[in-house]
Amino acid sequence: MGIQDYIVNENISVGEMLKRLDANGKGILFVCEKGQLKGVVSDGDIRRYILRGGDMKQTVKSMANYHPRILPAGTKTEIPRFMREHSITAVPLVDRAGRITEIWFDTGEIIQEFQKLEAPVVIMAGGKGTRLYPYTQILPKPLIPIGEQTITEHIIERFAHFACKDIMMIVNYKKKFIEAYFGENDADYNITFIEEEEFCGTGGGLKLLPDMKTTFFMTNCDILIDADYAEIFSYHKKQGNILTMVCAKKQVEIPYGTVEINEEGGLVAIREKPSFSFLTNTGFYIIEPEFLSRIPEQTFIHITDIIDQCIAAGERIGVYTVEEEAWMDMGQMDELERMKKKLGV
């Protein structure tokens, strides 16, 4: 687990926060806004809130402690004593910008800031987003707001945790909107826009990249992955893959009884509301530069078609699996609302 697993937005519901608290197993979460520490919530705070008749639909803001015990980044020797003196089970180390760099627990465990990868990031931002009409008839999909930030800014912010600030954005539909928006933002990252003259598909768009010399991330512009990108990157390298696809576990329950019949039409078996588990492509990849040489010139082609060709040729294509909850997809209207709810915006 990384620091991000112990951080929540103050606008998520108490009920959703309980799930996050249970997931990290430490009984504590830190409330941050735009990366800066604001408060803390412990399992003790939850118990007291419930005893007061607190509403699970209210936001974390209604119950958080906005006077957390902290120590400055770089502190080492007095941390255990500090926790004992203040009867706390964890303390965050905070830099001058108010960002958590480490979390120390009374068990001796230390969670440190994310590993710096400094890998390039390619964002596929050229599609029309027809599944999000009527929003995308006005705004291009990369500029759809999720709270106070666009979806693209949420994506970039996650990569920034790993010092991945060299962003290449492949644009087409309403590209001038996108370029104008990011051109006016004084942000701590560099964006290069790569314009498609015609729609090239997710594979053909990659062919437009400049001469890539290093391993890079690629993501669709409508998804968020809550995971340790350094761990995914390390897995990709250890496996020696030419491409690693991040896939999410998915379980679907059929809300009906299903039947099996034989060739004569006779009933063989009945299964009441069966469920099926499978992996689904999230649209998030780690790619080696040589993968680009497999893409034909000036051809509309999807990345999945290139992947199929690589598999047929015996190339190493890997899969890194994340939990279903770690994948947020705003490609459709109902999924967009679920993403907003999960992010607490």
Buried (B, 14 or more C-beta within 10 A) or exposed (E): BBBBBBBBBBBBBBEBBBEBBEBBEBBBBBBBEEEEBBBBBBBEBBEEBBEEEBEEEEBBBEBBBEEBBBBEBEBEEEBEEBBEEEEBBBBBBBBEEBBBBBBBBBEEEEBEBBBEBEBBBBBBBBBBBEBBEEBBEEBBBBBBBBBEBBBBBBBBBBBBBBBBBBBBBBBBBBBEBBBEBBEEEEBEBEBEBBEBEEEBBBBBBBBBBEEBEEBBBBBBBBBBBBBBBBBBBEBBEEBEBBBBBBBBBEEEEEEEEEEEEEEEEEEEEEEEEEEEEEBEBBBBBBBBBEBBEBBEEEEEBBBEBBBEBBEEEEBBBBBBEBEEEBBBBBBEEEBBEBBBEBBBB
